[in-house]
Amino acid sequence: MREIIRQVCTEMGVTIINGALSRDHVHMFVEIPPQVRVCDFVCRAKGRSSRKI
């Protein structure tokens, strides 16, 4: 899961400030560039990780 989220962040130019993985959810504090919509980042991260799991 960590590697998938890191890949999405790298692709979208998002910086992970802090994060925590639990058994059934993820908490993340991120810095998102102004040209990237928050919903686009969340959709891509959730979509890719759900398909891999």
Biopython code that builds the backbone (N, CA, C, O; Angstrom):
import numpy as np
from Bio.PDB.StructureBuilder import StructureBuilder

atoms = [
    (1, "MET", "N", (0.819, -1.183, 0.000)),
    (1, "MET", "CA", (0.000, 0.000, 0.000)),
    (1, "MET", "C", (0.873, 1.260, 0.000)),
    (1, "MET", "O", (0.594, 2.209, -0.734)),
    (2, "ARG", "N", (1.912, 1.270, 0.810)),
    (2, "ARG", "CA", (2.782, 2.456, 0.892)),
    (2, "ARG", "C", (3.397, 2.778, -0.461)),
    (2, "ARG", "O", (3.424, 3.937, -0.876)),
    (3, "GLU", "N", (3.882, 1.768, -1.140)),
    (3, "GLU", "CA", (4.540, 1.990, -2.426)),
    (3, "GLU", "C", (3.553, 2.520, -3.472)),
    (3, "GLU", "O", (3.913, 3.377, -4.279)),
    (4, "ILE", "N", (2.339, 2.029, -3.466)),
    (4, "ILE", "CA", (1.318, 2.504, -4.412)),
    (4, "ILE", "C", (1.038, 3.982, -4.181)),
    (4, "ILE", "O", (0.987, 4.763, -5.131)),
    (5, "ILE", "N", (0.857, 4.364, -2.931)),
    (5, "ILE", "CA", (0.583, 5.767, -2.605)),
    (5, "ILE", "C", (1.780, 6.639, -2.982)),
    (5, "ILE", "O", (1.601, 7.736, -3.510)),
    (6, "ARG", "N", (2.987, 6.165, -2.718)),
    (6, "ARG", "CA", (4.192, 6.934, -3.090)),
    (6, "ARG", "C", (4.272, 7.130, -4.606)),
    (6, "ARG", "O", (4.639, 8.210, -5.069)),
    (7, "GLN", "N", (3.938, 6.109, -5.370)),
    (7, "GLN", "CA", (3.965, 6.222, -6.834)),
    (7, "GLN", "C", (2.987, 7.278, -7.317)),
    (7, "GLN", "O", (3.334, 8.102, -8.164)),
    (8, "VAL", "N", (1.772, 7.263, -6.791)),
    (8, "VAL", "CA", (0.763, 8.248, -7.181)),
    (8, "VAL", "C", (1.243, 9.649, -6.818)),
    (8, "VAL", "O", (1.097, 10.578, -7.612)),
    (9, "CYS", "N", (1.813, 9.810, -5.632)),
    (9, "CYS", "CA", (2.316, 11.121, -5.212)),
    (9, "CYS", "C", (3.410, 11.607, -6.148)),
    (9, "CYS", "O", (3.420, 12.774, -6.539)),
    (10, "THR", "N", (4.317, 10.736, -6.504)),
    (10, "THR", "CA", (5.412, 11.112, -7.403)),
    (10, "THR", "C", (4.864, 11.539, -8.763)),
    (10, "THR", "O", (5.293, 12.552, -9.316)),
    (11, "GLU", "N", (3.933, 10.782, -9.293)),
    (11, "GLU", "CA", (3.347, 11.095, -10.602)),
    (11, "GLU", "C", (2.628, 12.438, -10.613)),
    (11, "GLU", "O", (2.655, 13.152, -11.615)),
    (12, "MET", "N", (1.982, 12.785, -9.495)),
    (12, "MET", "CA", (1.166, 13.997, -9.449)),
    (12, "MET", "C", (1.880, 15.182, -8.808)),
    (12, "MET", "O", (1.302, 16.264, -8.707)),
    (13, "GLY", "N", (3.126, 14.998, -8.374)),
    (13, "GLY", "CA", (3.868, 16.087, -7.758)),
    (13, "GLY", "C", (3.421, 16.410, -6.344)),
    (13, "GLY", "O", (3.601, 17.532, -5.872)),
    (14, "VAL", "N", (2.842, 15.434, -5.671)),
    (14, "VAL", "CA", (2.340, 15.607, -4.306)),
    (14, "VAL", "C", (3.434, 15.199, -3.327)),
    (14, "VAL", "O", (4.119, 14.197, -3.531)),
    (15, "THR", "N", (3.592, 15.982, -2.264)),
    (15, "THR", "CA", (4.582, 15.695, -1.234)),
    (15, "THR", "C", (3.877, 15.166, 0.008)),
    (15, "THR", "O", (2.938, 15.784, 0.511)),
    (16, "ILE", "N", (4.337, 14.016, 0.498)),
    (16, "ILE", "CA", (3.778, 13.461, 1.728)),
    (16, "ILE", "C", (4.500, 14.115, 2.905)),
    (16, "ILE", "O", (5.718, 13.994, 3.036)),
    (17, "ILE", "N", (3.752, 14.801, 3.750)),
    (17, "ILE", "CA", (4.300, 15.442, 4.933)),
    (17, "ILE", "C", (4.317, 14.438, 6.090)),
    (17, "ILE", "O", (5.318, 14.303, 6.794)),
    (18, "ASN", "N", (3.209, 13.746, 6.270)),
    (18, "ASN", "CA", (3.082, 12.763, 7.333)),
    (18, "ASN", "C", (1.972, 11.794, 6.943)),
    (18, "ASN", "O", (1.048, 12.161, 6.217)),
    (19, "GLY", "N", (2.062, 10.569, 7.421)),
    (19, "GLY", "CA", (1.029, 9.595, 7.115)),
    (19, "GLY", "C", (1.058, 8.427, 8.059)),
    (19, "GLY", "O", (2.070, 8.144, 8.700)),
    (20, "ALA", "N", (-0.085, 7.742, 8.139)),
    (20, "ALA", "CA", (-0.191, 6.557, 8.987)),
    (20, "ALA", "C", (-1.120, 5.562, 8.316)),
    (20, "ALA", "O", (-2.214, 5.912, 7.873)),
    (21, "LEU", "N", (-0.671, 4.323, 8.248)),
    (21, "LEU", "CA", (-1.489, 3.238, 7.710)),
    (21, "LEU", "C", (-2.043, 2.422, 8.857)),
    (21, "LEU", "O", (-1.309, 2.007, 9.754)),
    (22, "SER", "N", (-3.339, 2.196, 8.821)),
    (22, "SER", "CA", (-3.972, 1.293, 9.770)),
    (22, "SER", "C", (-4.450, 0.073, 8.997)),
    (22, "SER", "O", (-4.294, -0.006, 7.778)),
    (23, "ARG", "N", (-5.020, -0.853, 9.702)),
    (23, "ARG", "CA", (-5.476, -2.085, 9.062)),
    (23, "ARG", "C", (-6.543, -1.810, 7.996)),
    (23, "ARG", "O", (-6.571, -2.472, 6.959)),
    (24, "ASP", "N", (-7.415, -0.837, 8.255)),
    (24, "ASP", "CA", (-8.525, -0.615, 7.336)),
    (24, "ASP", "C", (-8.668, 0.820, 6.819)),
    (24, "ASP", "O", (-9.668, 1.137, 6.173)),
    (25, "HIS", "N", (-7.698, 1.685, 7.087)),
    (25, "HIS", "CA", (-7.756, 3.041, 6.545)),
    (25, "HIS", "C", (-6.379, 3.711, 6.572)),
    (25, "HIS", "O", (-5.430, 3.214, 7.178)),
    (26, "VAL", "N", (-6.310, 4.862, 5.889)),
    (26, "VAL", "CA", (-5.055, 5.604, 5.760)),
    (26, "VAL", "C", (-5.305, 7.053, 6.159)),
    (26, "VAL", "O", (-6.322, 7.642, 5.791)),
    (27, "HIS", "N", (-4.369, 7.620, 6.914)),
    (27, "HIS", "CA", (-4.383, 9.046, 7.225)),
    (27, "HIS", "C", (-3.154, 9.656, 6.566)),
    (27, "HIS", "O", (-2.043, 9.144, 6.708)),
    (28, "MET", "N", (-3.362, 10.766, 5.839)),
    (28, "MET", "CA", (-2.238, 11.418, 5.171)),
    (28, "MET", "C", (-2.353, 12.926, 5.289)),
    (28, "MET", "O", (-3.438, 13.493, 5.161)),
    (29, "PHE", "N", (-1.222, 13.566, 5.534)),
    (29, "PHE", "CA", (-1.100, 15.014, 5.481)),
    (29, "PHE", "C", (-0.169, 15.283, 4.314)),
    (29, "PHE", "O", (1.013, 14.943, 4.366)),
    (30, "VAL", "N", (-0.700, 15.895, 3.257)),
    (30, "VAL", "CA", (0.065, 16.060, 2.024)),
    (30, "VAL", "C", (0.065, 17.511, 1.568)),
    (30, "VAL", "O", (-0.793, 18.308, 1.948)),
    (31, "GLU", "N", (1.052, 17.825, 0.745)),
    (31, "GLU", "CA", (1.133, 19.129, 0.096)),
    (31, "GLU", "C", (0.863, 18.898, -1.390)),
    (31, "GLU", "O", (1.630, 18.223, -2.076)),
    (32, "ILE", "N", (-0.234, 19.468, -1.871)),
    (32, "ILE", "CA", (-0.669, 19.250, -3.250)),
    (32, "ILE", "C", (-0.443, 20.528, -4.053)),
    (32, "ILE", "O", (-0.831, 21.609, -3.610)),
    (33, "PRO", "N", (0.182, 20.420, -5.230)),
    (33, "PRO", "CA", (0.400, 21.606, -6.066)),
    (33, "PRO", "C", (-0.937, 22.261, -6.442)),
    (33, "PRO", "O", (-1.957, 21.576, -6.526)),
    (34, "PRO", "N", (-0.937, 23.564, -6.665)),
    (34, "PRO", "CA", (-2.184, 24.277, -6.969)),
    (34, "PRO", "C", (-2.893, 23.785, -8.233)),
    (34, "PRO", "O", (-4.113, 23.907, -8.340)),
    (35, "GLN", "N", (-2.147, 23.235, -9.185)),
    (35, "GLN", "CA", (-2.779, 22.792, -10.423)),
    (35, "GLN", "C", (-3.425, 21.411, -10.299)),
    (35, "GLN", "O", (-4.098, 20.963, -11.227)),
    (36, "VAL", "N", (-3.231, 20.736, -9.174)),
    (36, "VAL", "CA", (-3.819, 19.409, -8.955)),
    (36, "VAL", "C", (-5.010, 19.552, -8.014)),
    (36, "VAL", "O", (-4.890, 20.103, -6.920)),
    (37, "ARG", "N", (-6.160, 19.047, -8.457)),
    (37, "ARG", "CA", (-7.343, 19.086, -7.596)),
    (37, "ARG", "C", (-7.243, 17.981, -6.556)),
    (37, "ARG", "O", (-6.792, 16.874, -6.851)),
    (38, "VAL", "N", (-7.668, 18.292, -5.342)),
    (38, "VAL", "CA", (-7.619, 17.322, -4.249)),
    (38, "VAL", "C", (-8.398, 16.070, -4.623)),
    (38, "VAL", "O", (-7.927, 14.953, -4.404)),
    (39, "CYS", "N", (-9.584, 16.251, -5.185)),
    (39, "CYS", "CA", (-10.403, 15.091, -5.537)),
    (39, "CYS", "C", (-9.725, 14.210, -6.588)),
    (39, "CYS", "O", (-9.888, 12.990, -6.563)),
    (40, "ASP", "N", (-8.968, 14.808, -7.511)),
    (40, "ASP", "CA", (-8.240, 14.004, -8.510)),
    (40, "ASP", "C", (-7.167, 13.148, -7.844)),
    (40, "ASP", "O", (-6.997, 11.978, -8.188)),
    (41, "PHE", "N", (-6.449, 13.731, -6.895)),
    (41, "PHE", "CA", (-5.430, 12.971, -6.178)),
    (41, "PHE", "C", (-6.061, 11.821, -5.392)),
    (41, "PHE", "O", (-5.589, 10.686, -5.462)),
    (42, "VAL", "N", (-7.114, 12.111, -4.654)),
    (42, "VAL", "CA", (-7.760, 11.090, -3.825)),
    (42, "VAL", "C", (-8.336, 9.978, -4.702)),
    (42, "VAL", "O", (-8.188, 8.798, -4.382)),
    (43, "CYS", "N", (-8.982, 10.343, -5.789)),
    (43, "CYS", "CA", (-9.558, 9.337, -6.683)),
    (43, "CYS", "C", (-8.483, 8.425, -7.265)),
    (43, "CYS", "O", (-8.671, 7.210, -7.332)),
    (44, "ARG", "N", (-7.374, 8.992, -7.681)),
    (44, "ARG", "CA", (-6.311, 8.182, -8.272)),
    (44, "ARG", "C", (-5.673, 7.272, -7.226)),
    (44, "ARG", "O", (-5.436, 6.093, -7.491)),
    (45, "ALA", "N", (-5.400, 7.802, -6.062)),
    (45, "ALA", "CA", (-4.774, 6.999, -4.994)),
    (45, "ALA", "C", (-5.703, 5.878, -4.547)),
    (45, "ALA", "O", (-5.273, 4.731, -4.417)),
    (46, "LYS", "N", (-6.959, 6.196, -4.314)),
    (46, "LYS", "CA", (-7.905, 5.174, -3.872)),
    (46, "LYS", "C", (-8.168, 4.150, -4.972)),
    (46, "LYS", "O", (-8.248, 2.951, -4.704)),
    (47, "GLY", "N", (-8.300, 4.614, -6.182)),
    (47, "GLY", "CA", (-8.588, 3.713, -7.289)),
    (47, "GLY", "C", (-7.455, 2.727, -7.545)),
    (47, "GLY", "O", (-7.687, 1.525, -7.681)),
    (48, "ARG", "N", (-6.253, 3.230, -7.607)),
    (48, "ARG", "CA", (-5.109, 2.360, -7.882)),
    (48, "ARG", "C", (-4.871, 1.380, -6.726)),
    (48, "ARG", "O", (-4.619, 0.197, -6.957)),
    (49, "SER", "N", (-4.951, 1.866, -5.501)),
    (49, "SER", "CA", (-4.693, 0.971, -4.372)),
    (49, "SER", "C", (-5.791, -0.085, -4.230)),
    (49, "SER", "O", (-5.501, -1.220, -3.852)),
    (50, "SER", "N", (-7.029, 0.263, -4.522)),
    (50, "SER", "CA", (-8.097, -0.729, -4.406)),
    (50, "SER", "C", (-7.967, -1.825, -5.458)),
    (50, "SER", "O", (-8.273, -2.985, -5.183)),
    (51, "ARG", "N", (-7.519, -1.472, -6.651)),
    (51, "ARG", "CA", (-7.324, -2.483, -7.692)),
    (51, "ARG", "C", (-6.160, -3.403, -7.362)),
    (51, "ARG", "O", (-6.218, -4.595, -7.664)),
    (52, "LYS", "N", (-5.106, -2.877, -6.751)),
    (52, "LYS", "CA", (-3.938, -3.693, -6.412)),
    (52, "LYS", "C", (-4.200, -4.627, -5.244)),
    (52, "LYS", "O", (-3.644, -5.723, -5.174)),
    (53, "ILE", "N", (-5.050, -4.186, -4.333)),
    (53, "ILE", "CA", (-5.338, -5.005, -3.145)),
    (53, "ILE", "C", (-6.375, -6.024, -3.516)),
    (53, "ILE", "O", (-6.778, -6.829, -2.677)),
]
sb = StructureBuilder()
sb.init_structure("model")
sb.init_model(0)
sb.init_chain("A")
sb.init_seg("    ")
for serial, (resi, resn, name, xyz) in enumerate(atoms, 1):
    if name == "N":
        sb.init_residue(resn, " ", resi, " ")
    sb.init_atom(name, np.array(xyz, "f"), 0.0, 1.0, " ", f" {name:<3s}", serial, name[0])
structure = sb.get_structure()
